[in-house]
């Protein structure tokens, strides 16, 4: 029998995930409140973020950025953590950050 959840992203009851998709408290929250369909939406969004920002997921800063984006995607805006902001995380010496239509984007000089 499939597990059903009241999906926070879709706003309706849907099939739940089989296991927590992410470690820690965030993974538990996602497991309890996010459906398989919404998780697939996040995976597409994550792929777009990785490509747009040219992230390397093995870098700790990139993982932290993706975690913040995931929390925001499912649960709304996340208050900034002390000493860290998305533009600071994403700034590299070979790129500059400029305001774009949907927030900030990086361009090559």
N, CA, C and O atoms as a GROMACS GRO file, in nm:
protein
  436
    1UNK      N    1   0.084  -0.118   0.000
    1UNK     CA    2   0.000   0.000   0.000
    1UNK      C    3   0.089   0.125   0.000
    1UNK      O    4   0.188   0.131   0.073
    2UNK      N    5   0.053   0.221  -0.081
    2UNK     CA    6   0.134   0.342  -0.090
    2UNK      C    7   0.100   0.438   0.024
    2UNK      O    8  -0.013   0.444   0.072
    3UNK      N    9   0.200   0.511   0.064
    3UNK     CA   10   0.185   0.609   0.171
    3UNK      C   11   0.138   0.740   0.111
    3UNK      O   12   0.196   0.788   0.013
    4UNK      N   13   0.033   0.799   0.168
    4UNK     CA   14  -0.021   0.925   0.118
    4UNK      C   15   0.017   1.037   0.215
    4UNK      O   16   0.020   1.018   0.336
    5UNK      N   17   0.046   1.153   0.158
    5UNK     CA   18   0.077   1.271   0.240
    5UNK      C   19  -0.005   1.389   0.189
    5UNK      O   20  -0.047   1.393   0.073
    6UNK      N   21  -0.027   1.484   0.276
    6UNK     CA   22  -0.086   1.611   0.235
    6UNK      C   23   0.032   1.695   0.188
    6UNK      O   24   0.104   1.752   0.269
    7UNK      N   25   0.051   1.703   0.057
    7UNK     CA   26   0.170   1.766   0.000
    7UNK      C   27   0.163   1.918   0.019
    7UNK      O   28   0.066   1.983  -0.021
    8UNK      N   29   0.267   1.970   0.079
    8UNK     CA   30   0.275   2.114   0.105
    8UNK      C   31   0.296   2.193  -0.023
    8UNK      O   32   0.254   2.308  -0.032
    9UNK      N   33   0.359   2.134  -0.122
    9UNK     CA   34   0.385   2.202  -0.249
    9UNK      C   35   0.262   2.200  -0.341
    9UNK      O   36   0.227   2.301  -0.401
   10UNK      N   37   0.198   2.085  -0.352
   10UNK     CA   38   0.085   2.070  -0.442
   10UNK      C   39  -0.047   2.116  -0.380
   10UNK      O   40  -0.142   2.148  -0.450
   11UNK      N   41  -0.052   2.118  -0.246
   11UNK     CA   42  -0.173   2.159  -0.177
   11UNK      C   43  -0.284   2.056  -0.181
   11UNK      O   44  -0.402   2.090  -0.168
   12UNK      N   45  -0.247   1.930  -0.198
   12UNK     CA   46  -0.346   1.822  -0.203
   12UNK      C   47  -0.281   1.692  -0.156
   12UNK      O   48  -0.159   1.684  -0.142
   13UNK      N   49  -0.364   1.593  -0.132
   13UNK     CA   50  -0.313   1.462  -0.093
   13UNK      C   51  -0.255   1.392  -0.215
   13UNK      O   52  -0.316   1.389  -0.322
   14UNK      N   53  -0.137   1.335  -0.197
   14UNK     CA   54  -0.069   1.266  -0.307
   14UNK      C   55   0.020   1.156  -0.249
   14UNK      O   56   0.042   1.149  -0.128
   15UNK      N   57   0.071   1.073  -0.338
   15UNK     CA   58   0.158   0.962  -0.296
   15UNK      C   59   0.287   1.016  -0.236
   15UNK      O   60   0.354   1.102  -0.296
   16UNK      N   61   0.322   0.966  -0.118
   16UNK     CA   62   0.442   1.012  -0.048
   16UNK      C   63   0.567   0.941  -0.094
   16UNK      O   64   0.562   0.841  -0.166
   17UNK      N   65   0.679   0.995  -0.052
   17UNK     CA   66   0.809   0.936  -0.084
   17UNK      C   67   0.828   0.805  -0.009
   17UNK      O   68   0.767   0.784   0.096
   18UNK      N   69   0.911   0.717  -0.062
   18UNK     CA   70   0.936   0.588   0.000
   18UNK      C   71   1.030   0.598   0.120
   18UNK      O   72   1.022   0.518   0.214
   19UNK      N   73   1.117   0.697   0.116
   19UNK     CA   74   1.214   0.717   0.225
   19UNK      C   75   1.257   0.864   0.223
   19UNK      O   76   1.236   0.933   0.124
   20UNK      N   77   1.316   0.911   0.332
   20UNK     CA   78   1.364   1.050   0.332
   20UNK      C   79   1.469   1.070   0.222
   20UNK      O   80   1.565   0.994   0.214
   21UNK      N   81   1.452   1.171   0.137
   21UNK     CA   82   1.541   1.190   0.023
   21UNK      C   83   1.667   1.268   0.055
   21UNK      O   84   1.755   1.284  -0.030
   22UNK      N   85   1.676   1.318   0.179
   22UNK     CA   86   1.787   1.406   0.217
   22UNK      C   87   1.815   1.380   0.364
   22UNK      O   88   1.723   1.351   0.440
   23UNK      N   89   1.942   1.389   0.406
   23UNK     CA   90   1.972   1.360   0.546
   23UNK      C   91   1.925   1.471   0.641
   23UNK      O   92   1.900   1.584   0.598
   24UNK      N   93   1.913   1.437   0.767
   24UNK     CA   94   1.885   1.536   0.871
   24UNK      C   95   1.739   1.575   0.882
   24UNK      O   96   1.650   1.510   0.828
   25UNK      N   97   1.718   1.685   0.956
   25UNK     CA   98   1.582   1.733   0.982
   25UNK      C   99   1.510   1.775   0.855
   25UNK      O  100   1.390   1.751   0.841
   26UNK      N  101   1.581   1.837   0.761
   26UNK     CA  102   1.519   1.878   0.636
   26UNK      C  103   1.466   1.756   0.561
   26UNK      O  104   1.355   1.761   0.507
   27UNK      N  105   1.542   1.649   0.557
   27UNK     CA  106   1.498   1.526   0.492
   27UNK      C  107   1.373   1.468   0.557
   27UNK      O  108   1.285   1.418   0.488
   28UNK      N  109   1.366   1.475   0.691
   28UNK     CA  110   1.248   1.426   0.762
   28UNK      C  111   1.125   1.510   0.729
   28UNK      O  112   1.016   1.457   0.707
   29UNK      N  113   1.144   1.643   0.726
   29UNK     CA  114   1.032   1.732   0.692
   29UNK      C  115   0.982   1.705   0.550
   29UNK      O  116   0.862   1.702   0.525
   30UNK      N  117   1.076   1.686   0.458
   30UNK     CA  118   1.038   1.657   0.320
   30UNK      C  119   0.963   1.524   0.313
   30UNK      O  120   0.861   1.515   0.245
   31UNK      N  121   1.013   1.424   0.381
   31UNK     CA  122   0.949   1.292   0.382
   31UNK      C  123   0.805   1.299   0.434
   31UNK      O  124   0.717   1.232   0.381
   32UNK      N  125   0.783   1.380   0.536
   32UNK     CA  126   0.650   1.389   0.597
   32UNK      C  127   0.552   1.477   0.519
   32UNK      O  128   0.431   1.455   0.528
   33UNK      N  129   0.602   1.575   0.443
   33UNK     CA  130   0.513   1.676   0.386
   33UNK      C  131   0.521   1.693   0.234
   33UNK      O  132   0.452   1.779   0.179
   34UNK      N  133   0.604   1.613   0.166
   34UNK     CA  134   0.623   1.634   0.022
   34UNK      C  135   0.591   1.504  -0.053
   34UNK      O  136   0.629   1.395  -0.010
   35UNK      N  137   0.522   1.517  -0.165
   35UNK     CA  138   0.485   1.400  -0.246
   35UNK      C  139   0.595   1.366  -0.347
   35UNK      O  140   0.688   1.443  -0.369
   36UNK      N  141   0.580   1.249  -0.407
   36UNK     CA  142   0.674   1.207  -0.511
   36UNK      C  143   0.671   1.304  -0.629
   36UNK      O  144   0.775   1.338  -0.686
   37UNK      N  145   0.551   1.349  -0.665
   37UNK     CA  146   0.536   1.442  -0.776
   37UNK      C  147   0.609   1.574  -0.749
   37UNK      O  148   0.678   1.627  -0.837
   38UNK      N  149   0.593   1.627  -0.629
   38UNK     CA  150   0.661   1.752  -0.592
   38UNK      C  151   0.812   1.732  -0.586
   38UNK      O  152   0.888   1.822  -0.621
   39UNK      N  153   0.856   1.614  -0.541
   39UNK     CA  154   1.000   1.586  -0.536
   39UNK      C  155   1.058   1.586  -0.678
   39UNK      O  156   1.169   1.634  -0.700
   40UNK      N  157   0.984   1.531  -0.773
   40UNK     CA  158   1.030   1.531  -0.912
   40UNK      C  159   1.038   1.674  -0.965
   40UNK      O  160   1.128   1.706  -1.042
   41UNK      N  161   0.944   1.760  -0.925
   41UNK     CA  162   0.952   1.901  -0.962
   41UNK      C  163   1.079   1.964  -0.907
   41UNK      O  164   1.146   2.042  -0.976
   42UNK      N  165   1.113   1.929  -0.781
   42UNK     CA  166   1.235   1.984  -0.722
   42UNK      C  167   1.358   1.936  -0.799
   42UNK      O  168   1.450   2.015  -0.823
   43UNK      N  169   1.362   1.810  -0.837
   43UNK     CA  170   1.478   1.759  -0.909
   43UNK      C  171   1.499   1.833  -1.040
   43UNK      O  172   1.613   1.860  -1.078
   44UNK      N  173   1.390   1.867  -1.110
   44UNK     CA  174   1.402   1.947  -1.232
   44UNK      C  175   1.453   2.088  -1.200
   44UNK      O  176   1.538   2.142  -1.272
   45UNK      N  177   1.400   2.147  -1.092
   45UNK     CA  178   1.445   2.280  -1.050
   45UNK      C  179   1.593   2.278  -1.011
   45UNK      O  180   1.669   2.368  -1.046
   46UNK      N  181   1.633   2.175  -0.938
   46UNK     CA  182   1.773   2.162  -0.896
   46UNK      C  183   1.865   2.152  -1.017
   46UNK      O  184   1.971   2.213  -1.019
   47UNK      N  185   1.825   2.074  -1.117
   47UNK     CA  186   1.904   2.061  -1.240
   47UNK      C  187   1.920   2.197  -1.307
   47UNK      O  188   2.028   2.231  -1.355
   48UNK      N  189   1.811   2.274  -1.311
   48UNK     CA  190   1.818   2.408  -1.371
   48UNK      C  191   1.914   2.498  -1.292
   48UNK      O  192   1.992   2.573  -1.352
   49UNK      N  193   1.910   2.491  -1.160
   49UNK     CA  194   2.000   2.572  -1.078
   49UNK      C  195   2.145   2.533  -1.101
   49UNK      O  196   2.232   2.619  -1.114
   50UNK      N  197   2.172   2.403  -1.105
   50UNK     CA  198   2.309   2.355  -1.126
   50UNK      C  199   2.361   2.403  -1.261
   50UNK      O  200   2.475   2.447  -1.271
   51UNK      N  201   2.277   2.396  -1.363
   51UNK     CA  202   2.321   2.440  -1.495
   51UNK      C  203   2.334   2.592  -1.504
   51UNK      O  204   2.433   2.642  -1.559
   52UNK      N  205   2.237   2.665  -1.451
   52UNK     CA  206   2.239   2.811  -1.462
   52UNK      C  207   2.356   2.872  -1.387
   52UNK      O  208   2.423   2.963  -1.437
   53UNK      N  209   2.381   2.822  -1.267
   53UNK     CA  210   2.490   2.877  -1.186
   53UNK      C  211   2.621   2.802  -1.204
   53UNK      O  212   2.722   2.835  -1.141
   54UNK      N  213   2.619   2.701  -1.289
   54UNK     CA  214   2.739   2.618  -1.315
   54UNK      C  215   2.797   2.565  -1.184
   54UNK      O  216   2.917   2.578  -1.157
   55UNK      N  217   2.711   2.506  -1.105
   55UNK     CA  218   2.750   2.454  -0.974
   55UNK      C  219   2.821   2.321  -0.988
   55UNK      O  220   2.796   2.244  -1.081
   56UNK      N  221   2.910   2.296  -0.896
   56UNK     CA  222   2.972   2.166  -0.880
   56UNK      C  223   2.918   2.109  -0.750
   56UNK      O  224   2.962   2.152  -0.643
   57UNK      N  225   2.826   2.014  -0.755
   57UNK     CA  226   2.758   1.967  -0.634
   57UNK      C  227   2.849   1.909  -0.526
   57UNK      O  228   2.806   1.894  -0.412
   58UNK      N  229   2.974   1.876  -0.559
   58UNK     CA  230   3.062   1.825  -0.454
   58UNK      C  231   3.123   1.938  -0.370
   58UNK      O  232   3.180   1.912  -0.265
   59UNK      N  233   3.111   2.063  -0.416
   59UNK     CA  234   3.163   2.175  -0.338
   59UNK      C  235   3.068   2.207  -0.223
   59UNK      O  236   2.947   2.215  -0.244
   60UNK      N  237   3.120   2.225  -0.102
   60UNK     CA  238   3.034   2.253   0.014
   60UNK      C  239   2.947   2.378  -0.004
   60UNK      O  240   2.832   2.378   0.039
   61UNK      N  241   2.999   2.482  -0.065
   61UNK     CA  242   2.919   2.603  -0.085
   61UNK      C  243   2.802   2.577  -0.179
   61UNK      O  244   2.692   2.628  -0.158
   62UNK      N  245   2.825   2.499  -0.283
   62UNK     CA  246   2.718   2.466  -0.377
   62UNK      C  247   2.611   2.381  -0.309
   62UNK      O  248   2.492   2.403  -0.330
   63UNK      N  249   2.653   2.284  -0.227
   63UNK     CA  250   2.556   2.201  -0.155
   63UNK      C  251   2.473   2.285  -0.058
   63UNK      O  252   2.352   2.266  -0.047
   64UNK      N  253   2.538   2.377   0.011
   64UNK     CA  254   2.467   2.464   0.105
   64UNK      C  255   2.366   2.551   0.030
   64UNK      O  256   2.253   2.568   0.076
   65UNK      N  257   2.406   2.606  -0.085
   65UNK     CA  258   2.316   2.687  -0.166
   65UNK      C  259   2.196   2.604  -0.212
   65UNK      O  260   2.082   2.649  -0.202
   66UNK      N  261   2.221   2.482  -0.262
   66UNK     CA  262   2.111   2.395  -0.308
   66UNK      C  263   2.018   2.356  -0.193
   66UNK      O  264   1.897   2.346  -0.212
   67UNK      N  265   2.074   2.335  -0.075
   67UNK     CA  266   1.991   2.303   0.041
   67UNK      C  267   1.899   2.420   0.076
   67UNK      O  268   1.781   2.400   0.106
   68UNK      N  269   1.954   2.541   0.072
   68UNK     CA  270   1.871   2.659   0.098
   68UNK      C  271   1.762   2.673  -0.007
   68UNK      O  272   1.647   2.705   0.026
   69UNK      N  273   1.797   2.650  -0.132
   69UNK     CA  274   1.699   2.660  -0.240
   69UNK      C  275   1.591   2.553  -0.225
   69UNK      O  276   1.474   2.579  -0.253
   70UNK      N  277   1.630   2.433  -0.182
   70UNK     CA  278   1.534   2.324  -0.162
   70UNK      C  279   1.436   2.360  -0.051
   70UNK      O  280   1.316   2.340  -0.066
   71UNK      N  281   1.487   2.412   0.058
   71UNK     CA  282   1.400   2.450   0.170
   71UNK      C  283   1.304   2.560   0.127
   71UNK      O  284   1.186   2.558   0.164
   72UNK      N  285   1.353   2.654   0.051
   72UNK     CA  286   1.268   2.763   0.002
   72UNK      C  287   1.165   2.710  -0.098
   72UNK      O  288   1.049   2.753  -0.096
   73UNK      N  289   1.204   2.617  -0.184
   73UNK     CA  290   1.115   2.559  -0.285
   73UNK      C  291   0.995   2.492  -0.218
   73UNK      O  292   0.881   2.508  -0.263
   74UNK      N  293   1.020   2.417  -0.111
   74UNK     CA  294   0.912   2.342  -0.047
   74UNK      C  295   0.841   2.419   0.063
   74UNK      O  296   0.719   2.409   0.076
   75UNK      N  297   0.913   2.495   0.142
   75UNK     CA  298   0.856   2.551   0.264
   75UNK      C  299   0.852   2.703   0.267
   75UNK      O  300   0.819   2.761   0.371
   76UNK      N  301   0.885   2.770   0.158
   76UNK     CA  302   0.879   2.916   0.152
   76UNK      C  303   1.013   2.979   0.183
   76UNK      O  304   1.113   2.910   0.201
   77UNK      N  305   1.014   3.112   0.190
   77UNK     CA  306   1.140   3.184   0.213
   77UNK      C  307   1.208   3.140   0.343
   77UNK      O  308   1.143   3.118   0.445
   78UNK      N  309   1.339   3.129   0.335
   78UNK     CA  310   1.420   3.090   0.449
   78UNK      C  311   1.492   3.213   0.500
   78UNK      O  312   1.553   3.285   0.422
   79UNK      N  313   1.486   3.240   0.631
   79UNK     CA  314   1.562   3.355   0.680
   79UNK      C  315   1.711   3.334   0.658
   79UNK      O  316   1.760   3.222   0.674
   80UNK      N  317   1.784   3.438   0.622
   80UNK     CA  318   1.928   3.420   0.596
   80UNK      C  319   2.001   3.371   0.719
   80UNK      O  320   1.973   3.413   0.831
   81UNK      N  321   2.094   3.282   0.695
   81UNK     CA  322   2.176   3.233   0.805
   81UNK      C  323   2.289   3.331   0.830
   81UNK      O  324   2.337   3.397   0.738
   82UNK      N  325   2.330   3.340   0.953
   82UNK     CA  326   2.431   3.437   0.991
   82UNK      C  327   2.558   3.420   0.909
   82UNK      O  328   2.615   3.311   0.902
   83UNK      N  329   2.601   3.528   0.848
   83UNK     CA  330   2.727   3.528   0.775
   83UNK      C  331   2.718   3.462   0.637
   83UNK      O  332   2.822   3.433   0.578
   84UNK      N  333   2.598   3.439   0.586
   84UNK     CA  334   2.588   3.370   0.458
   84UNK      C  335   2.470   3.426   0.379
   84UNK      O  336   2.360   3.440   0.432
   85UNK      N  337   2.494   3.458   0.254
   85UNK     CA  338   2.384   3.496   0.166
   85UNK      C  339   2.407   3.429   0.032
   85UNK      O  340   2.520   3.392  -0.001
   86UNK      N  341   2.302   3.413  -0.045
   86UNK     CA  342   2.312   3.339  -0.171
   86UNK      C  343   2.411   3.403  -0.267
   86UNK      O  344   2.486   3.332  -0.335
   87UNK      N  345   2.415   3.536  -0.274
   87UNK     CA  346   2.507   3.598  -0.369
   87UNK      C  347   2.651   3.580  -0.325
   87UNK      O  348   2.740   3.567  -0.410
   88UNK      N  349   2.676   3.578  -0.195
   88UNK     CA  350   2.812   3.556  -0.148
   88UNK      C  351   2.856   3.412  -0.176
   88UNK      O  352   2.972   3.389  -0.212
   89UNK      N  353   2.766   3.319  -0.162
   89UNK     CA  354   2.798   3.179  -0.188
   89UNK      C  355   2.832   3.159  -0.334
   89UNK      O  356   2.924   3.084  -0.367
   90UNK      N  357   2.758   3.226  -0.422
   90UNK     CA  358   2.770   3.199  -0.564
   90UNK      C  359   2.877   3.284  -0.634
   90UNK      O  360   2.903   3.262  -0.752
   91UNK      N  361   2.937   3.378  -0.566
   91UNK     CA  362   3.035   3.464  -0.630
   91UNK      C  363   3.167   3.390  -0.647
   91UNK      O  364   3.220   3.334  -0.551
   92UNK      N  365   3.217   3.390  -0.767
   92UNK     CA  366   3.348   3.332  -0.798
   92UNK      C  367   3.431   3.442  -0.863
   92UNK      O  368   3.374   3.535  -0.920
   93UNK      N  369   3.562   3.433  -0.856
   93UNK     CA  370   3.645   3.538  -0.915
   93UNK      C  371   3.627   3.554  -1.065
   93UNK      O  372   3.645   3.664  -1.118
   94UNK      N  373   3.592   3.446  -1.136
   94UNK     CA  374   3.582   3.453  -1.281
   94UNK      C  375   3.442   3.491  -1.329
   94UNK      O  376   3.417   3.494  -1.450
   95UNK      N  377   3.351   3.521  -1.238
   95UNK     CA  378   3.215   3.563  -1.273
   95UNK      C  379   3.177   3.684  -1.190
   95UNK      O  380   3.233   3.706  -1.082
   96UNK      N  381   3.082   3.763  -1.241
   96UNK     CA  382   3.026   3.868  -1.158
   96UNK      C  383   2.875   3.846  -1.150
   96UNK      O  384   2.814   3.793  -1.242
   97UNK      N  385   2.818   3.888  -1.039
   97UNK     CA  386   2.676   3.868  -1.014
   97UNK      C  387   2.602   3.997  -1.045
   97UNK      O  388   2.641   4.105  -1.001
   98UNK      N  389   2.494   3.984  -1.123
   98UNK     CA  390   2.413   4.100  -1.158
   98UNK      C  391   2.267   4.071  -1.128
   98UNK      O  392   2.226   3.955  -1.130
   99UNK      N  393   2.187   4.175  -1.103
   99UNK     CA  394   2.044   4.150  -1.083
   99UNK      C  395   1.981   4.102  -1.213
   99UNK      O  396   2.014   4.153  -1.321
  100UNK      N  397   1.892   4.006  -1.203
  100UNK     CA  398   1.820   3.956  -1.319
  100UNK      C  399   1.670   3.959  -1.293
  100UNK      O  400   1.627   4.009  -1.189
  101UNK      N  401   1.592   3.908  -1.385
  101UNK     CA  402   1.448   3.908  -1.369
  101UNK      C  403   1.403   3.830  -1.247
  101UNK      O  404   1.312   3.874  -1.175
  102UNK      N  405   1.464   3.717  -1.222
  102UNK     CA  406   1.423   3.629  -1.111
  102UNK      C  407   1.530   3.622  -1.005
  102UNK      O  408   1.567   3.513  -0.961
  103UNK      N  409   1.581   3.736  -0.963
  103UNK     CA  410   1.684   3.736  -0.862
  103UNK      C  411   1.818   3.774  -0.924
  103UNK      O  412   1.824   3.863  -1.008
  104UNK      N  413   1.923   3.706  -0.882
  104UNK     CA  414   2.056   3.735  -0.932
  104UNK      C  415   2.102   3.629  -1.028
  104UNK      O  416   2.062   3.513  -1.017
  105UNK      N  417   2.184   3.667  -1.123
  105UNK     CA  418   2.244   3.570  -1.215
  105UNK      C  419   2.390   3.608  -1.237
  105UNK      O  420   2.429   3.723  -1.221
  106UNK      N  421   2.466   3.510  -1.275
  106UNK     CA  422   2.608   3.529  -1.294
  106UNK      C  423   2.638   3.540  -1.443
  106UNK      O  424   2.577   3.472  -1.524
  107UNK      N  425   2.733   3.627  -1.476
  107UNK     CA  426   2.778   3.637  -1.614
  107UNK      C  427   2.929   3.641  -1.616
  107UNK      O  428   2.992   3.682  -1.518
  108UNK      N  429   2.986   3.598  -1.727
  108UNK     CA  430   3.130   3.607  -1.740
  108UNK      C  431   3.167   3.749  -1.778
  108UNK      O  432   3.097   3.813  -1.856
  109UNK      N  433   3.278   3.800  -1.723
  109UNK     CA  434   3.321   3.934  -1.759
  109UNK      C  435   3.367   3.942  -1.903
  109UNK      O  436   3.407   4.049  -1.950
   0.00000   0.00000   0.00000
